[in-house]
Amino acid sequence: MDKIPFTPEGLEKLKKELEYLIKVERRNVLKAIEEARAHGDLSENAEYESAKEKQAYIEGRIQDLSGILANAEVIPALNKKPEKVQFGVTVKLLNLDTDGIVIYKIVGPYEADPSNGSISIYSPIARALIGKEVGDEVQVSTPSGVKNFEILDIEV
């Protein structure tokens, strides 16, 4: 499997989620299953079914996170302001179609949260921006149509 790029912060966040699921949630769901079993007949016990479904979700998420972390590759943070757009930078863009300003941090696919300004390195916008410099204009084909941007700033 290919390596999955992560910022140091993003990798730490995933590790903490995995640790929480193993140390806290797994124990909580086992207690809930034990309590539900104590209520008797399991065939009509909604609490038991609910706890078993939650257990299946938690175990699945633990497996997913373990696989992701096994293939994670931390891309070190930059020490100085880069001249070109690359992984881990924050880019300030002027949307030439709307005259609006947007700011994106380019991160790994499991860190991306577009509503909070972080986009995946594999997204159409990030792919179009990689290697470009301040002042460059970029045309991006997105699911919502073609967008035109000018790069205003690149920060670490």
Backbone as CSV, one residue per row, in Angstrom:
resi,resn,N_x,N_y,N_z,CA_x,CA_y,CA_z,C_x,C_y,C_z
1,MET,0.842,-1.185,0.000,0.000,0.000,0.000,0.884,1.245,0.000
2,ASP,0.430,2.287,-0.658,1.175,3.537,-0.707,1.180,4.216,0.651
3,LYS,2.222,4.976,0.892,2.314,5.751,2.123,1.272,6.865,2.103
4,ILE,0.749,7.200,3.267,-0.268,8.233,3.403,0.381,9.446,4.059
5,PRO,0.391,10.608,3.379,1.051,11.778,3.958,0.254,12.373,5.116
6,PHE,0.990,12.802,6.140,0.404,13.446,7.314,1.277,14.604,7.759
7,THR,0.633,15.627,8.303,1.376,16.642,9.032,1.655,16.042,10.408
8,PRO,2.661,16.529,11.127,2.900,15.995,12.480,1.665,16.119,13.379
9,GLU,0.940,17.239,13.268,-0.257,17.453,14.094,-1.365,16.470,13.730
10,GLY,-1.530,16.237,12.446,-2.576,15.322,11.994,-2.333,13.894,12.440
11,LEU,-1.087,13.470,12.387,-0.752,12.120,12.833,-1.000,11.981,14.329
12,GLU,-0.630,12.981,15.086,-0.835,12.943,16.539,-2.321,12.865,16.877
13,LYS,-3.138,13.590,16.148,-4.587,13.570,16.378,-5.156,12.170,16.135
14,LEU,-4.719,11.517,15.063,-5.181,10.162,14.770,-4.723,9.170,15.832
15,LYS,-3.485,9.301,16.295,-2.972,8.426,17.352,-3.790,8.580,18.627
16,LYS,-4.152,9.821,18.953,-4.956,10.062,20.157,-6.346,9.460,20.026
17,GLU,-6.930,9.551,18.836,-8.241,8.945,18.620,-8.163,7.435,18.815
18,LEU,-7.144,6.804,18.251,-6.977,5.358,18.389,-6.794,4.975,19.858
19,GLU,-5.957,5.698,20.555,-5.725,5.420,21.976,-7.020,5.554,22.782
20,TYR,-7.811,6.593,22.490,-9.081,6.800,23.191,-10.049,5.645,22.920
21,LEU,-10.125,5.227,21.666,-11.023,4.115,21.334,-10.628,2.844,22.064
22,ILE,-9.324,2.576,22.134,-8.846,1.350,22.782,-8.991,1.421,24.298
23,LYS,-8.560,2.518,24.884,-8.523,2.603,26.348,-9.838,3.003,26.995
24,VAL,-10.677,3.751,26.300,-11.905,4.247,26.915,-13.155,3.609,26.287
25,GLU,-13.339,3.832,25.006,-14.578,3.382,24.368,-14.735,1.868,24.367
26,ARG,-13.661,1.146,24.116,-13.732,-0.319,24.105,-14.189,-0.823,25.474
27,ARG,-13.619,-0.275,26.537,-14.016,-0.681,27.904,-15.462,-0.317,28.198
28,ASN,-15.867,0.892,27.784,-17.247,1.333,28.030,-18.264,0.432,27.344
29,VAL,-17.988,0.042,26.121,-18.944,-0.791,25.403,-18.984,-2.202,25.996
30,LEU,-17.861,-2.705,26.491,-17.872,-4.023,27.141,-18.720,-3.995,28.415
31,LYS,-18.631,-2.901,29.154,-19.479,-2.752,30.355,-20.951,-2.702,29.970
32,ALA,-21.255,-1.972,28.899,-22.643,-1.859,28.447,-23.187,-3.217,28.015
33,ILE,-22.373,-4.018,27.378,-22.788,-5.368,26.960,-23.045,-6.235,28.182
34,GLU,-22.149,-6.169,29.164,-22.337,-6.947,30.400,-23.626,-6.554,31.110
35,GLU,-23.878,-5.246,31.205,-25.101,-4.773,31.860,-26.343,-5.236,31.110
36,ALA,-26.291,-5.179,29.781,-27.439,-5.594,28.978,-27.687,-7.095,29.117
37,ARG,-26.620,-7.882,29.208,-26.768,-9.329,29.400,-27.450,-9.637,30.735
38,ALA,-27.179,-8.828,31.722,-27.747,-9.039,33.056,-29.266,-8.852,33.066
39,HIS,-29.791,-8.194,32.041,-31.236,-7.953,31.975,-32.006,-9.166,31.491
40,GLY,-31.309,-10.226,31.114,-32.021,-11.450,30.749,-32.031,-11.734,29.261
41,ASP,-33.190,-12.106,28.761,-33.390,-12.580,27.388,-32.738,-11.635,26.371
42,LEU,-31.726,-12.133,25.670,-30.984,-11.308,24.715,-31.710,-11.149,23.387
43,SER,-32.662,-12.038,23.091,-33.339,-11.988,21.791,-34.216,-10.738,21.646
44,GLU,-34.684,-10.197,22.745,-35.533,-9.000,22.680,-34.944,-7.863,23.504
45,ASN,-33.633,-7.826,23.592,-32.959,-6.835,24.429,-32.340,-5.753,23.533
46,ALA,-33.019,-4.607,23.438,-32.562,-3.515,22.573,-31.241,-2.930,23.062
47,GLU,-31.052,-2.889,24.360,-29.801,-2.357,24.909,-28.622,-3.227,24.481
48,TYR,-28.827,-4.537,24.499,-27.775,-5.464,24.095,-27.446,-5.274,22.612
49,GLU,-28.472,-5.215,21.775,-28.258,-5.029,20.329,-27.531,-3.718,20.051
50,SER,-27.935,-2.676,20.740,-27.308,-1.362,20.557,-25.832,-1.405,20.962
51,ALA,-25.551,-2.030,22.087,-24.170,-2.122,22.568,-23.321,-2.965,21.614
52,LYS,-23.885,-4.043,21.070,-23.142,-4.877,20.120,-22.860,-4.105,18.818
53,GLU,-23.833,-3.308,18.370,-23.605,-2.488,17.170,-22.501,-1.456,17.421
54,LYS,-22.529,-0.848,18.591,-21.500,0.128,18.926,-20.131,-0.559,19.007
55,GLN,-20.113,-1.760,19.569,-18.852,-2.507,19.656,-18.309,-2.791,18.258
56,ALA,-19.168,-3.182,17.341,-18.738,-3.471,15.976,-18.171,-2.217,15.318
57,TYR,-18.827,-1.076,15.543,-18.328,0.185,14.984,-16.954,0.520,15.551
58,ILE,-16.813,0.426,16.871,-15.543,0.773,17.532,-14.431,-0.145,17.050
59,GLU,-14.682,-1.443,16.991,-13.653,-2.380,16.534,-13.273,-2.118,15.077
60,GLY,-14.254,-1.778,14.256,-13.977,-1.450,12.862,-13.136,-0.194,12.733
61,ARG,-13.473,0.805,13.538,-12.716,2.064,13.509,-11.287,1.844,14.008
62,ILE,-11.117,1.013,15.031,-9.772,0.689,15.534,-8.954,0.029,14.420
63,GLN,-9.560,-0.900,13.707,-8.855,-1.561,12.594,-8.499,-0.563,11.499
64,ASP,-9.455,0.306,11.149,-9.200,1.315,10.109,-8.036,2.219,10.503
65,LEU,-8.096,2.736,11.736,-7.041,3.646,12.193,-5.692,2.943,12.265
66,SER,-5.689,1.708,12.702,-4.432,0.951,12.778,-3.820,0.793,11.383
67,GLY,-4.642,0.511,10.398,-4.157,0.386,9.024,-3.632,1.702,8.474
68,ILE,-4.350,2.761,8.749,-3.923,4.093,8.295,-2.581,4.446,8.931
69,LEU,-2.483,4.253,10.239,-1.249,4.604,10.948,-0.069,3.741,10.503
70,ALA,-0.338,2.487,10.131,0.737,1.610,9.672,1.342,2.114,8.359
71,ASN,0.557,2.858,7.600,1.022,3.370,6.307,1.272,4.875,6.315
72,ALA,1.253,5.470,7.495,1.436,6.924,7.602,2.878,7.325,7.365
73,GLU,3.030,8.453,6.709,4.346,9.043,6.505,4.251,10.511,6.903
74,VAL,4.988,10.871,7.932,4.967,12.252,8.391,5.848,13.091,7.474
75,ILE,5.269,14.155,6.970,6.021,15.113,6.174,6.421,16.224,7.147
76,PRO,7.707,16.395,7.390,8.144,17.374,8.388,7.658,18.783,8.066
77,ALA,7.400,19.539,9.120,6.985,20.930,8.955,8.140,21.737,8.371
78,LEU,7.789,22.727,7.588,8.801,23.588,6.984,9.348,24.574,8.009
79,ASN,10.612,24.930,7.867,11.242,25.884,8.785,11.193,27.312,8.281
80,LYS,11.051,27.482,6.981,11.029,28.831,6.431,9.899,28.954,5.431
81,LYS,9.547,30.187,5.132,8.464,30.457,4.191,8.858,29.929,2.811
82,PRO,8.017,29.055,2.244,8.343,28.481,0.941,8.034,29.447,-0.205
83,GLU,8.724,29.251,-1.294,8.470,30.065,-2.482,7.334,29.474,-3.312
84,LYS,7.118,28.172,-3.178,6.093,27.489,-3.966,5.128,26.752,-3.046
85,VAL,3.931,26.531,-3.548,2.916,25.784,-2.807,3.358,24.325,-2.715
86,GLN,3.289,23.776,-1.496,3.630,22.381,-1.265,2.854,21.862,-0.066
87,PHE,3.014,20.576,0.215,2.313,19.937,1.329,2.606,20.676,2.629
88,GLY,1.572,20.892,3.436,1.734,21.480,4.758,1.653,22.993,4.817
89,VAL,1.584,23.677,3.670,1.538,25.135,3.689,0.095,25.615,3.769
90,THR,-0.044,26.877,4.144,-1.324,27.555,4.111,-1.272,28.551,2.962
91,VAL,-2.275,28.505,2.110,-2.303,29.328,0.902,-3.487,30.291,0.975
92,LYS,-3.201,31.556,0.742,-4.251,32.578,0.677,-4.528,32.847,-0.793
93,LEU,-5.789,32.687,-1.183,-6.177,32.805,-2.587,-7.239,33.875,-2.780
94,LEU,-7.178,34.522,-3.916,-8.247,35.416,-4.349,-9.060,34.640,-5.370
95,ASN,-10.341,34.469,-5.094,-11.231,33.822,-6.052,-11.545,34.872,-7.113
96,LEU,-11.016,34.705,-8.298,-11.168,35.700,-9.356,-12.595,35.777,-9.892
97,ASP,-13.394,34.766,-9.612,-14.785,34.760,-10.067,-15.702,35.541,-9.125
98,THR,-15.360,35.557,-7.842,-16.230,36.209,-6.853,-15.548,37.355,-6.113
99,ASP,-14.252,37.539,-6.310,-13.433,38.513,-5.583,-13.348,38.203,-4.090
100,GLY,-13.701,36.990,-3.705,-13.604,36.570,-2.309,-12.225,36.005,-2.008
101,ILE,-11.846,36.088,-0.753,-10.572,35.544,-0.289,-10.852,34.207,0.385
102,VAL,-10.062,33.195,0.045,-10.153,31.897,0.716,-8.760,31.497,1.175
103,ILE,-8.715,30.793,2.287,-7.441,30.330,2.841,-7.549,28.830,3.076
104,TYR,-6.566,28.100,2.537,-6.545,26.644,2.678,-5.194,26.192,3.201
105,LYS,-5.228,25.206,4.080,-4.012,24.501,4.478,-4.034,23.167,3.749
106,ILE,-2.922,22.817,3.117,-2.848,21.577,2.349,-2.302,20.471,3.244
107,VAL,-3.134,19.456,3.472,-2.824,18.380,4.415,-3.094,17.018,3.778
108,GLY,-2.875,15.969,4.544,-3.147,14.615,4.081,-4.637,14.339,3.996
109,PRO,-5.016,13.272,3.302,-6.432,12.984,3.078,-7.232,12.703,4.345
110,TYR,-6.597,12.186,5.388,-7.325,11.882,6.624,-7.353,13.056,7.587
111,GLU,-6.705,14.151,7.221,-6.714,15.374,8.027,-7.638,16.424,7.438
112,ALA,-7.992,16.268,6.179,-8.749,17.283,5.465,-10.095,17.551,6.125
113,ASP,-10.417,18.831,6.207,-11.699,19.294,6.722,-11.991,20.623,6.026
114,PRO,-12.525,20.560,4.804,-12.718,21.782,4.026,-13.519,22.869,4.738
115,SER,-14.475,22.468,5.571,-15.272,23.476,6.286,-14.430,24.261,7.282
116,ASN,-13.269,23.704,7.672,-12.356,24.403,8.576,-11.073,24.848,7.870
117,GLY,-11.099,24.847,6.534,-9.985,25.408,5.785,-8.818,24.486,5.504
118,SER,-8.949,23.191,5.749,-7.857,22.279,5.398,-8.344,21.350,4.296
119,ILE,-7.535,21.267,3.225,-7.924,20.450,2.073,-6.879,19.380,1.820
120,SER,-7.331,18.273,1.268,-6.453,17.145,0.972,-5.496,17.487,-0.159
121,ILE,-4.289,16.991,-0.025,-3.282,17.123,-1.074,-3.794,16.538,-2.387
122,TYR,-4.758,15.617,-2.316,-5.306,14.963,-3.494,-6.538,15.672,-4.068
123,SER,-6.984,16.753,-3.427,-8.159,17.481,-3.918,-7.811,18.225,-5.207
124,PRO,-8.808,18.507,-6.035,-8.534,19.230,-7.281,-7.844,20.582,-7.059
125,ILE,-8.262,21.306,-6.036,-7.662,22.624,-5.785,-6.202,22.474,-5.372
126,ALA,-5.917,21.583,-4.432,-4.526,21.398,-3.983,-3.649,20.917,-5.129
127,ARG,-4.133,19.980,-5.918,-3.334,19.478,-7.038,-3.000,20.587,-8.026
128,ALA,-3.958,21.502,-8.245,-3.713,22.610,-9.170,-2.731,23.630,-8.586
129,LEU,-2.695,23.746,-7.255,-1.844,24.745,-6.605,-0.394,24.295,-6.406
130,ILE,-0.176,22.991,-6.254,1.170,22.480,-5.963,2.170,22.971,-7.017
131,GLY,3.264,23.540,-6.520,4.337,24.011,-7.396,4.168,25.432,-7.899
132,LYS,3.027,26.044,-7.609,2.780,27.417,-8.063,3.345,28.412,-7.048
133,GLU,3.505,29.675,-7.494,4.092,30.736,-6.675,3.093,31.866,-6.457
134,VAL,3.426,32.761,-5.536,2.612,33.952,-5.294,2.509,34.732,-6.604
135,GLY,1.299,35.155,-6.918,1.061,35.899,-8.150,0.551,35.035,-9.288
136,ASP,0.756,33.723,-9.207,0.285,32.825,-10.259,-1.244,32.738,-10.229
137,GLU,-1.818,32.611,-11.410,-3.249,32.377,-11.522,-3.461,30.905,-11.851
138,VAL,-4.478,30.333,-11.234,-4.735,28.907,-11.364,-6.196,28.694,-11.716
139,GLN,-6.438,27.840,-12.693,-7.794,27.452,-13.055,-8.005,26.021,-12.565
140,VAL,-9.085,25.804,-11.829,-9.327,24.509,-11.210,-10.699,23.971,-11.626
141,SER,-10.714,22.746,-12.105,-11.981,22.079,-12.381,-12.409,21.372,-11.103
142,THR,-13.531,21.800,-10.544,-14.057,21.198,-9.320,-15.416,20.585,-9.635
143,PRO,-15.931,19.766,-8.727,-17.269,19.200,-8.955,-18.349,20.271,-9.157
144,SER,-18.126,21.469,-8.585,-19.120,22.541,-8.737,-18.808,23.460,-9.909
145,GLY,-17.838,23.095,-10.745,-17.515,23.890,-11.929,-16.093,24.418,-11.897
146,VAL,-15.734,25.152,-12.925,-14.389,25.705,-13.031,-14.279,26.945,-12.142
147,LYS,-13.175,27.012,-11.390,-12.915,28.164,-10.516,-11.544,28.731,-10.876
148,ASN,-11.421,30.039,-10.748,-10.176,30.728,-11.065,-9.659,31.433,-9.821
149,PHE,-8.398,31.193,-9.498,-7.779,31.770,-8.312,-6.472,32.461,-8.662
150,GLU,-6.121,33.427,-7.816,-4.782,34.010,-7.838,-4.168,33.751,-6.473
151,ILE,-2.922,33.301,-6.454,-2.247,33.031,-5.198,-1.739,34.342,-4.616
152,LEU,-2.230,34.699,-3.441,-1.843,35.952,-2.789,-0.683,35.763,-1.811
153,ASP,-0.678,34.606,-1.117,0.359,34.386,-0.110,0.508,32.899,0.159
154,ILE,1.710,32.525,0.571,2.017,31.155,0.971,2.709,31.241,2.328
155,GLU,2.157,30.571,3.332,2.719,30.600,4.684,3.005,29.192,5.183
156,VAL,3.919,29.112,6.141,4.233,27.823,6.780,3.097,27.479,7.714
